């Protein structure tokens, strides 16, 4: 199924979204109000400058508004020393993947105290990480076109190496399978599916060009964001006539098949979804678009007219956090929006912000 842009649905989507939020806030149902989420802290993942290896973590306290730069450095007593590719949160731990220094820092999700460090000296440039259980994880090798198993008890890479597509990056575990986004810097368009019990590739799916983000919505679906390909000629001049636009594919986890495709236009970079509200927000070039998660319709009109690198949705606040990069030489910015697309707050972060991690507790 392919859903094209639909301008006429934009206003309907916004009205419906606000109506559902209002119902949730006014509900007299004692069951629905027994446990409410409270956002206790938020971390911004800043990629950093490749030549300076200065990736960093910024923390934000939503109650006091306090912003702490270099949070990892303060907790560890040393700088990150690497370019952060991704940060994966699992329970009380965060796995910070950094290349240049080729390591994964395992830290406590609350304090960022170092719990261990996984290092790679066997030619692996780590790009993505996924945890299977307390004993096993996987790391994707950006230039080895492979995925390696990691012994989480010893925090060492094993001899188990699985060949996948070109330049694998983000990964996610669903059930007993690992889904690997083979990005190829826009020149690959596949997802490798690996059985985590046998460490064998069981199937390969074709997606849009350059898959770079995988999101589980908790409804037995994976959302795959493919960035597309910006073409250049032999002299490295832009060749827009040969561009391949990105898109979003939806995978049914149980059948391991793509069930729908959303044509966003342009080159989408990041997505955040809330299946309870039934909406998602995709960062595209110079715009943020609104997606209906049930009809797979994307608004043709811009929800927010601005260029961002990443997006995160705080379910506890009904707020959108958007990462604005000012290049690789100066600090970036996080801007907080309400669900009508109005900016309500902002704060400075590190260089090249790209992702958000939220810590919540139940009242």
C-alpha positions as CSV (number, residue, x, y, z in Angstrom):
1,X,0.0,0.0,0.0
2,X,1.3,3.4,-0.9
3,X,-0.2,6.6,0.6
4,X,0.6,9.8,-1.2
5,X,0.5,13.3,0.4
6,X,-2.9,14.5,1.5
7,X,-3.3,18.2,2.1
8,X,-7.0,18.1,3.0
9,X,-6.4,15.9,6.0
10,X,-4.0,18.2,7.8
11,X,-6.6,20.2,9.7
12,X,-8.7,17.1,10.5
13,X,-5.6,15.4,11.9
14,X,-4.8,18.3,14.2
15,X,-8.4,18.6,15.5
16,X,-8.7,14.9,16.1
17,X,-5.4,14.9,18.0
18,X,-6.4,17.7,20.3
19,X,-9.8,16.2,20.8
20,X,-8.3,12.9,22.0
21,X,-5.9,14.7,24.3
22,X,-8.8,16.6,25.8
23,X,-10.8,13.4,26.4
24,X,-7.8,11.8,28.1
25,X,-7.3,14.8,30.4
26,X,-11.0,15.0,31.4
27,X,-11.7,11.3,31.8
28,X,-13.5,10.2,35.0
29,X,-12.5,6.6,34.5
30,X,-10.7,5.6,37.8
31,X,-8.7,3.0,36.0
32,X,-7.2,5.3,33.4
33,X,-6.1,7.8,36.1
34,X,-4.5,5.3,38.5
35,X,-1.1,5.6,37.0
36,X,0.2,8.7,35.3
37,X,3.6,9.2,33.8
38,X,5.9,12.0,35.2
39,X,8.9,13.0,33.2
40,X,11.8,13.2,35.7
41,X,14.7,13.8,33.3
42,X,15.6,14.0,29.6
43,X,18.9,13.4,27.9
44,X,19.9,15.0,24.5
45,X,22.4,12.9,22.5
46,X,24.8,15.2,20.7
47,X,26.8,13.6,17.9
48,X,29.8,16.0,18.0
49,X,32.4,16.9,15.4
50,X,34.2,14.0,13.7
51,X,37.6,15.7,13.6
52,X,37.4,16.7,17.3
53,X,35.7,13.5,18.7
54,X,33.6,15.6,21.0
55,X,30.2,13.9,21.2
56,X,28.4,14.7,24.4
57,X,25.3,14.2,26.5
58,X,23.1,17.2,27.7
59,X,20.6,16.6,30.5
60,X,17.4,18.6,31.1
61,X,15.3,18.7,34.2
62,X,11.7,19.6,33.1
63,X,10.6,20.5,36.6
64,X,13.3,23.1,37.3
65,X,14.4,23.9,33.7
66,X,18.0,23.1,34.7
67,X,20.3,22.2,31.8
68,X,23.6,20.4,32.4
69,X,26.1,20.2,29.6
70,X,28.7,17.4,29.3
71,X,26.7,15.2,31.6
72,X,28.7,12.1,30.8
73,X,32.0,13.9,31.5
74,X,30.8,15.0,34.9
75,X,29.6,11.5,35.9
76,X,32.6,9.7,34.5
77,X,35.4,12.2,35.2
78,X,36.5,12.1,31.6
79,X,35.2,13.2,28.2
80,X,33.2,10.9,25.9
81,X,36.1,11.1,23.4
82,X,34.2,9.9,20.3
83,X,31.4,10.6,17.8
84,X,28.1,9.3,19.1
85,X,26.4,7.2,16.5
86,X,23.4,6.3,18.7
87,X,22.3,5.8,22.3
88,X,20.1,2.8,23.2
89,X,18.2,2.8,26.5
90,X,17.2,-0.6,28.0
91,X,15.8,-0.6,31.5
92,X,18.2,1.1,33.9
93,X,21.1,1.1,31.4
94,X,22.0,3.3,28.4
95,X,24.4,2.0,25.7
96,X,26.3,4.9,24.1
97,X,27.8,3.9,20.7
98,X,30.8,6.0,19.6
99,X,33.1,5.6,16.7
100,X,36.6,7.2,16.2
101,X,37.4,5.7,19.6
102,X,35.3,2.6,18.6
103,X,33.6,1.8,21.9
104,X,30.2,1.4,23.6
105,X,29.9,3.1,27.0
106,X,27.4,1.3,29.3
107,X,26.1,3.7,31.8
108,X,23.4,4.0,34.5
109,X,20.3,5.7,33.0
110,X,19.9,7.9,36.0
111,X,23.3,9.0,37.0
112,X,25.3,8.2,33.8
113,X,27.8,6.4,36.1
114,X,29.9,4.1,34.0
115,X,29.0,0.4,34.4
116,X,31.4,-0.9,31.8
117,X,33.0,-0.2,28.4
118,X,32.9,-2.5,25.3
119,X,35.9,-1.8,23.1
120,X,36.5,-2.8,19.5
121,X,40.0,-3.4,18.2
122,X,39.2,-5.9,15.5
123,X,38.3,-3.6,12.6
124,X,34.8,-3.0,13.8
125,X,33.5,0.6,13.6
126,X,30.4,0.4,15.8
127,X,27.3,2.1,14.4
128,X,24.3,0.4,16.1
129,X,23.6,-1.7,19.2
130,X,20.7,-3.9,20.3
131,X,20.3,-5.9,23.5
132,X,18.8,-9.4,23.3
133,X,18.9,-10.1,27.1
134,X,21.3,-9.8,30.0
135,X,23.8,-12.1,28.4
136,X,23.7,-11.2,24.7
137,X,23.8,-8.1,22.5
138,X,24.7,-7.2,18.9
139,X,26.8,-4.5,17.3
140,X,26.7,-3.4,13.7
141,X,30.0,-2.8,11.9
142,X,29.7,0.2,9.7
143,X,32.4,-0.8,7.2
144,X,32.5,-4.5,7.7
145,X,28.9,-5.1,6.4
146,X,28.4,-7.4,9.3
147,X,26.8,-7.8,12.7
148,X,28.8,-9.2,15.6
149,X,27.4,-10.8,18.8
150,X,28.5,-9.3,22.1
151,X,28.9,-11.3,25.4
152,X,27.2,-8.9,27.9
153,X,28.6,-10.7,30.9
154,X,32.2,-10.2,29.9
155,X,31.4,-7.1,27.7
156,X,33.5,-8.5,24.9
157,X,32.8,-9.1,21.2
158,X,32.5,-12.8,20.4
159,X,33.7,-14.6,17.2
160,X,30.1,-14.8,16.0
161,X,29.9,-12.6,12.8
162,X,26.9,-12.4,10.6
163,X,27.1,-10.9,7.1
164,X,24.3,-8.4,6.3
165,X,23.9,-5.6,3.8
166,X,26.0,-2.5,3.1
167,X,26.9,-0.2,6.0
168,X,24.5,-1.5,8.6
169,X,23.5,1.0,11.2
170,X,20.5,1.0,13.5
171,X,19.1,-2.3,14.8
172,X,16.2,-3.4,17.0
173,X,15.2,-6.7,18.6
174,X,11.6,-7.8,18.2
175,X,10.7,-11.3,19.6
176,X,13.5,-13.6,18.7
177,X,14.6,-11.7,15.7
178,X,17.0,-8.8,15.1
179,X,16.1,-6.3,12.4
180,X,19.2,-4.6,10.9
181,X,18.9,-1.4,8.8
182,X,21.4,-1.7,5.9
183,X,21.9,2.0,5.1
184,X,24.6,1.9,2.5
185,X,24.7,5.7,2.7
186,X,21.7,5.7,0.5
187,X,23.0,3.0,-1.8
188,X,21.3,0.1,0.0
189,X,17.6,-0.4,0.6
190,X,17.3,-3.6,2.7
191,X,16.5,-4.8,6.2
192,X,18.3,-8.0,7.3
193,X,16.3,-10.2,9.7
194,X,18.5,-12.4,12.0
195,X,17.3,-15.2,14.2
196,X,18.8,-14.4,17.6
197,X,18.9,-18.0,18.7
198,X,20.7,-19.3,15.6
199,X,22.5,-16.1,14.5
200,X,21.4,-16.8,11.0
201,X,19.9,-14.3,8.5
202,X,16.4,-15.7,7.9
203,X,15.1,-13.1,5.3
204,X,15.8,-9.8,3.8
205,X,13.2,-7.1,3.1
206,X,13.4,-4.2,0.6
207,X,12.7,-0.8,1.9
208,X,13.3,2.8,0.7
209,X,16.8,3.8,0.0
210,X,19.1,4.4,3.0
211,X,17.1,2.9,5.9
212,X,18.4,4.6,9.1
213,X,15.9,4.4,11.9
214,X,13.8,1.6,13.3
215,X,10.9,2.2,15.8
216,X,8.6,-0.3,17.5
217,X,5.2,1.1,18.3
218,X,4.2,-1.7,20.7
219,X,1.5,-2.8,18.3
220,X,3.5,-5.6,16.6
221,X,4.8,-3.1,14.0
222,X,8.1,-1.6,13.1
223,X,8.4,1.8,11.4
224,X,11.4,2.1,9.1
225,X,12.6,5.6,8.2
226,X,14.7,5.7,5.0
227,X,16.5,8.9,4.3
228,X,16.8,8.4,0.5
229,X,19.8,9.3,-1.7
230,X,21.0,12.7,-2.8
231,X,22.8,12.2,-6.1
232,X,26.1,13.7,-7.2
233,X,27.9,13.6,-10.5
234,X,31.5,12.4,-11.0
235,X,32.8,15.9,-10.0
236,X,30.8,15.8,-6.8
237,X,28.3,18.4,-8.0
238,X,24.7,17.9,-7.0
239,X,22.6,16.0,-9.5
240,X,19.0,16.4,-8.3
241,X,17.7,14.7,-11.4
242,X,19.0,11.4,-10.0
243,X,17.8,11.9,-6.4
244,X,15.9,9.1,-4.8
245,X,13.4,10.4,-2.2
246,X,13.1,8.7,1.2
247,X,10.0,7.1,2.6
248,X,8.6,5.2,5.6
249,X,7.9,1.5,5.5
250,X,5.8,-0.4,8.1
251,X,6.8,-4.0,8.9
252,X,4.4,-6.5,10.5
253,X,6.6,-8.2,13.0
254,X,4.6,-11.4,13.2
255,X,4.7,-12.0,9.4
256,X,8.0,-10.1,8.8
257,X,6.5,-8.4,5.8
258,X,6.1,-4.8,4.8
259,X,2.4,-4.0,4.9
260,X,2.4,-0.3,4.0
261,X,4.6,2.4,2.6
262,X,4.3,6.2,3.3
263,X,5.7,8.5,0.7
264,X,6.8,11.5,2.6
265,X,8.6,13.3,-0.2
266,X,12.1,14.8,0.4
267,X,14.6,13.1,2.7
268,X,13.1,12.2,6.1
269,X,15.6,12.0,8.9
270,X,13.8,11.0,12.1
271,X,10.4,9.8,13.4
272,X,8.7,9.7,16.8
273,X,5.3,8.0,17.3
274,X,2.7,7.7,20.0
275,X,0.3,4.8,19.2
276,X,-2.0,5.7,22.0
277,X,-2.8,9.1,20.4
278,X,-2.5,7.5,16.9
279,X,-0.1,10.1,15.6
280,X,3.6,10.4,14.6
281,X,5.9,13.2,13.7
282,X,8.5,12.9,11.0
283,X,11.4,15.3,10.5
284,X,11.9,16.0,6.8
285,X,13.9,18.7,5.1
286,X,13.0,22.1,6.5
287,X,9.8,20.7,7.9
288,X,8.1,18.5,10.5
289,X,5.2,16.5,9.1
290,X,2.2,14.9,10.9
291,X,1.3,11.2,10.3
292,X,-1.9,9.4,11.1
293,X,-0.6,6.0,12.4
294,X,-3.9,4.3,11.6
295,X,-4.6,5.5,8.1
296,X,-0.9,5.9,7.2
297,X,-1.6,9.4,5.8
298,X,0.9,12.1,6.0
299,X,0.0,15.7,5.9
300,X,1.2,17.6,2.8
301,X,1.2,20.8,4.8
302,X,4.1,21.5,7.2
303,X,3.2,21.0,10.9
304,X,6.3,23.0,11.8
305,X,8.3,25.0,9.2
306,X,11.9,24.5,10.3
307,X,14.9,22.3,9.8
308,X,15.7,19.8,12.5
309,X,17.9,16.7,13.0
310,X,15.9,14.7,15.4
311,X,12.5,14.5,17.3
312,X,11.3,13.0,20.5
313,X,7.8,12.9,22.0
314,X,7.3,13.1,25.7
315,X,4.1,11.2,26.6
316,X,4.2,12.5,30.1
317,X,4.0,16.1,28.9
318,X,2.3,15.9,25.5
319,X,5.3,17.8,24.2
320,X,7.6,17.5,21.2
321,X,11.4,17.9,21.6
322,X,13.1,18.8,18.4
323,X,16.9,18.9,17.9
324,X,18.3,21.9,15.9
325,X,21.9,21.7,14.8
326,X,23.9,24.7,14.0
327,X,26.6,22.7,12.2
328,X,29.7,21.0,13.7
329,X,31.5,24.0,15.1
330,X,29.0,25.4,17.6
331,X,26.4,24.3,20.1
332,X,23.0,23.2,19.0
333,X,19.6,23.8,20.4
334,X,16.6,21.9,21.6
335,X,13.2,23.5,21.0
336,X,10.1,22.3,22.8
337,X,6.7,22.4,21.0
338,X,3.1,21.8,22.0
339,X,0.9,19.5,19.9
340,X,-0.5,22.5,18.0
341,X,3.0,23.2,16.6
342,X,3.7,26.2,18.8
343,X,7.2,26.7,20.4
344,X,7.0,27.0,24.2
345,X,10.6,26.7,25.4
346,X,14.2,26.1,24.2
347,X,17.7,25.5,25.6
348,X,21.3,25.1,24.4
349,X,22.8,21.7,23.9
350,X,26.0,20.2,22.5
351,X,27.3,20.0,19.0
352,X,25.0,18.3,16.4
353,X,22.1,17.1,18.6
354,X,20.3,14.1,17.1
355,X,18.3,12.1,19.6
356,X,16.4,12.2,22.9
357,X,16.1,9.7,25.8
358,X,13.3,10.2,28.3
359,X,13.1,8.9,31.9
360,X,9.7,8.7,33.4
361,X,8.2,7.4,36.6
362,X,4.6,6.4,37.4
363,X,2.7,8.4,40.0
